[in-house]
């Protein structure tokens, strides 16, 4: 029962479990000034509010695309035939406590 509830995000087309969607979103927002992309299933209400907070506090805006699979790509795949691609430009935070070498 635990495995089936924790892997709902993966079965619905994503690479991240729905309970932990906010973690890669946070890492993407804090990353260097490069474009990061994440494939996920439907966003949870917590992830939606987390995206709003990232925009408010860090000024990071995510671009969200819906990717739909065609019949060739679906094959034996279970779950939804579409997923979300989220991409953003990182805020460029650096660890200032890191020792200079």
C-alpha atoms as an extended CHARMM CRD file, in Angstrom:
* protein
*
       101  EXT
         1         1  UNK       CA              0.0000000000        0.0000000000        0.0000000000  PROA      1               0.0000000000
         2         2  UNK       CA              2.8370000000        2.3840000000        0.8330000000  PROA      2               0.0000000000
         3         3  UNK       CA              4.6730000000        1.7980000000       -2.4220000000  PROA      3               0.0000000000
         4         4  UNK       CA              1.5350000000        2.3460000000       -4.4840000000  PROA      4               0.0000000000
         5         5  UNK       CA              0.7830000000        5.6850000000       -2.8040000000  PROA      5               0.0000000000
         6         6  UNK       CA              4.3710000000        6.9200000000       -3.0130000000  PROA      6               0.0000000000
         7         7  UNK       CA              4.8100000000        6.1410000000       -6.6770000000  PROA      7               0.0000000000
         8         8  UNK       CA              1.6760000000        7.9000000000       -7.9230000000  PROA      8               0.0000000000
         9         9  UNK       CA              3.6770000000       10.6660000000       -9.5480000000  PROA      9               0.0000000000
        10        10  UNK       CA              5.8310000000        8.2170000000      -11.4460000000  PROA      10              0.0000000000
        11        11  UNK       CA              2.8440000000        6.2140000000      -12.7410000000  PROA      11              0.0000000000
        12        12  UNK       CA              1.1280000000        9.3910000000      -13.9430000000  PROA      12              0.0000000000
        13        13  UNK       CA              3.9730000000       10.3390000000      -16.2560000000  PROA      13              0.0000000000
        14        14  UNK       CA              6.5530000000       12.0360000000      -14.0840000000  PROA      14              0.0000000000
        15        15  UNK       CA             10.0820000000       11.3940000000      -12.9300000000  PROA      15              0.0000000000
        16        16  UNK       CA              9.3560000000       12.5500000000       -9.3880000000  PROA      16              0.0000000000
        17        17  UNK       CA              6.9570000000       11.2180000000       -6.7860000000  PROA      17              0.0000000000
        18        18  UNK       CA              4.0240000000       13.5750000000       -6.2420000000  PROA      18              0.0000000000
        19        19  UNK       CA              4.8390000000       13.9660000000       -2.5450000000  PROA      19              0.0000000000
        20        20  UNK       CA              8.3190000000       15.2630000000       -3.3010000000  PROA      20              0.0000000000
        21        21  UNK       CA              7.6890000000       17.5110000000       -6.3090000000  PROA      21              0.0000000000
        22        22  UNK       CA              8.7570000000       20.6020000000       -4.3820000000  PROA      22              0.0000000000
        23        23  UNK       CA             12.3430000000       19.4110000000       -3.8280000000  PROA      23              0.0000000000
        24        24  UNK       CA             13.5370000000       19.4110000000       -7.4520000000  PROA      24              0.0000000000
        25        25  UNK       CA             11.5860000000       22.6460000000       -7.9810000000  PROA      25              0.0000000000
        26        26  UNK       CA             13.5610000000       24.2160000000       -5.1460000000  PROA      26              0.0000000000
        27        27  UNK       CA             16.8780000000       22.9310000000       -6.5000000000  PROA      27              0.0000000000
        28        28  UNK       CA             16.0010000000       24.2130000000       -9.9620000000  PROA      28              0.0000000000
        29        29  UNK       CA             15.0970000000       27.6600000000       -8.6000000000  PROA      29              0.0000000000
        30        30  UNK       CA             18.3010000000       27.9560000000       -6.5490000000  PROA      30              0.0000000000
        31        31  UNK       CA             20.6300000000       26.6350000000       -9.2530000000  PROA      31              0.0000000000
        32        32  UNK       CA             23.0980000000       28.6660000000      -11.2610000000  PROA      32              0.0000000000
        33        33  UNK       CA             21.8240000000       30.8560000000      -14.0610000000  PROA      33              0.0000000000
        34        34  UNK       CA             21.1820000000       27.8940000000      -16.3500000000  PROA      34              0.0000000000
        35        35  UNK       CA             17.9160000000       26.5100000000      -17.6700000000  PROA      35              0.0000000000
        36        36  UNK       CA             16.7430000000       23.4320000000      -15.7570000000  PROA      36              0.0000000000
        37        37  UNK       CA             13.9410000000       21.1160000000      -16.8950000000  PROA      37              0.0000000000
        38        38  UNK       CA             11.8120000000       18.6240000000      -14.9600000000  PROA      38              0.0000000000
        39        39  UNK       CA              9.3230000000       16.0320000000      -16.1710000000  PROA      39              0.0000000000
        40        40  UNK       CA              6.4720000000       15.4110000000      -13.7420000000  PROA      40              0.0000000000
        41        41  UNK       CA              2.8880000000       14.2330000000      -13.5380000000  PROA      41              0.0000000000
        42        42  UNK       CA              0.0220000000       16.4880000000      -12.4320000000  PROA      42              0.0000000000
        43        43  UNK       CA              1.0630000000       19.1420000000       -9.9230000000  PROA      43              0.0000000000
        44        44  UNK       CA             -0.1610000000       18.7940000000       -6.3710000000  PROA      44              0.0000000000
        45        45  UNK       CA             -1.8280000000       21.7580000000       -4.6240000000  PROA      45              0.0000000000
        46        46  UNK       CA              1.2830000000       22.1080000000       -2.4370000000  PROA      46              0.0000000000
        47        47  UNK       CA              3.5380000000       22.2770000000       -5.5130000000  PROA      47              0.0000000000
        48        48  UNK       CA              1.3260000000       24.9560000000       -7.0640000000  PROA      48              0.0000000000
        49        49  UNK       CA              1.5210000000       27.1170000000       -3.9470000000  PROA      49              0.0000000000
        50        50  UNK       CA              5.2640000000       26.4110000000       -3.7430000000  PROA      50              0.0000000000
        51        51  UNK       CA              5.7120000000       27.7010000000       -7.3060000000  PROA      51              0.0000000000
        52        52  UNK       CA              3.8450000000       30.8680000000       -6.3050000000  PROA      52              0.0000000000
        53        53  UNK       CA              6.1600000000       31.3250000000       -3.3120000000  PROA      53              0.0000000000
        54        54  UNK       CA              9.2560000000       30.8100000000       -5.4590000000  PROA      54              0.0000000000
        55        55  UNK       CA              8.0300000000       33.5480000000       -7.7810000000  PROA      55              0.0000000000
        56        56  UNK       CA              7.2630000000       35.8500000000       -4.8540000000  PROA      56              0.0000000000
        57        57  UNK       CA             10.4910000000       35.3620000000       -2.8700000000  PROA      57              0.0000000000
        58        58  UNK       CA             13.0960000000       34.5000000000       -5.5070000000  PROA      58              0.0000000000
        59        59  UNK       CA             11.5890000000       35.9900000000       -8.6560000000  PROA      59              0.0000000000
        60        60  UNK       CA             11.9170000000       32.6460000000      -10.4540000000  PROA      60              0.0000000000
        61        61  UNK       CA              9.1740000000       31.9640000000      -12.9720000000  PROA      61              0.0000000000
        62        62  UNK       CA              8.5840000000       28.4610000000      -14.3020000000  PROA      62              0.0000000000
        63        63  UNK       CA              7.4950000000       27.7740000000      -17.8560000000  PROA      63              0.0000000000
        64        64  UNK       CA              5.0490000000       24.8650000000      -17.9380000000  PROA      64              0.0000000000
        65        65  UNK       CA              4.3830000000       22.8100000000      -21.0770000000  PROA      65              0.0000000000
        66        66  UNK       CA              2.0310000000       19.8780000000      -21.4370000000  PROA      66              0.0000000000
        67        67  UNK       CA              3.6600000000       17.0310000000      -23.3680000000  PROA      67              0.0000000000
        68        68  UNK       CA              1.2800000000       14.5070000000      -24.8950000000  PROA      68              0.0000000000
        69        69  UNK       CA              2.5530000000       11.1480000000      -26.0860000000  PROA      69              0.0000000000
        70        70  UNK       CA              1.4870000000        9.7590000000      -29.4320000000  PROA      70              0.0000000000
        71        71  UNK       CA              0.4210000000        6.1410000000      -29.9180000000  PROA      71              0.0000000000
        72        72  UNK       CA              3.9610000000        4.9910000000      -30.8130000000  PROA      72              0.0000000000
        73        73  UNK       CA              5.4460000000        6.4340000000      -27.6190000000  PROA      73              0.0000000000
        74        74  UNK       CA              2.7150000000        5.0580000000      -25.3640000000  PROA      74              0.0000000000
        75        75  UNK       CA              3.3310000000        1.3510000000      -26.0860000000  PROA      75              0.0000000000
        76        76  UNK       CA              2.9020000000       -0.6910000000      -22.9050000000  PROA      76              0.0000000000
        77        77  UNK       CA              3.0420000000        2.3580000000      -20.6690000000  PROA      77              0.0000000000
        78        78  UNK       CA              0.4810000000        2.5570000000      -17.8840000000  PROA      78              0.0000000000
        79        79  UNK       CA             -0.9900000000        5.7780000000      -16.5710000000  PROA      79              0.0000000000
        80        80  UNK       CA             -1.6300000000        9.0610000000      -18.3260000000  PROA      80              0.0000000000
        81        81  UNK       CA             -0.5670000000        9.7910000000      -21.8770000000  PROA      81              0.0000000000
        82        82  UNK       CA              0.5640000000       13.2950000000      -20.9880000000  PROA      82              0.0000000000
        83        83  UNK       CA              2.9030000000       14.8860000000      -18.4900000000  PROA      83              0.0000000000
        84        84  UNK       CA              4.2700000000       18.3150000000      -17.6040000000  PROA      84              0.0000000000
        85        85  UNK       CA              7.6380000000       19.7640000000      -18.5320000000  PROA      85              0.0000000000
        86        86  UNK       CA              8.6280000000       22.5200000000      -16.1220000000  PROA      86              0.0000000000
        87        87  UNK       CA             11.6190000000       24.6860000000      -16.9280000000  PROA      87              0.0000000000
        88        88  UNK       CA             13.1300000000       27.7470000000      -15.3070000000  PROA      88              0.0000000000
        89        89  UNK       CA             16.2170000000       29.9130000000      -15.2250000000  PROA      89              0.0000000000
        90        90  UNK       CA             17.9130000000       29.5070000000      -11.8330000000  PROA      90              0.0000000000
        91        91  UNK       CA             18.3470000000       32.4200000000       -9.4340000000  PROA      91              0.0000000000
        92        92  UNK       CA             22.1080000000       31.7890000000       -9.2260000000  PROA      92              0.0000000000
        93        93  UNK       CA             22.5490000000       31.2690000000       -5.4940000000  PROA      93              0.0000000000
        94        94  UNK       CA             26.0120000000       30.2490000000       -4.3380000000  PROA      94              0.0000000000
        95        95  UNK       CA             27.2980000000       28.8320000000       -1.0850000000  PROA      95              0.0000000000
        96        96  UNK       CA             29.2000000000       31.7480000000        0.4500000000  PROA      96              0.0000000000
        97        97  UNK       CA             30.4190000000       29.5370000000        3.3120000000  PROA      97              0.0000000000
        98        98  UNK       CA             32.3840000000       27.3360000000        0.9430000000  PROA      98              0.0000000000
        99        99  UNK       CA             36.0920000000       27.6900000000        1.5700000000  PROA      99              0.0000000000
       100       100  UNK       CA             38.0360000000       29.4860000000       -1.1350000000  PROA      100             0.0000000000
       101       101  UNK       CA             40.7050000000       27.2810000000       -2.6510000000  PROA      101             0.0000000000
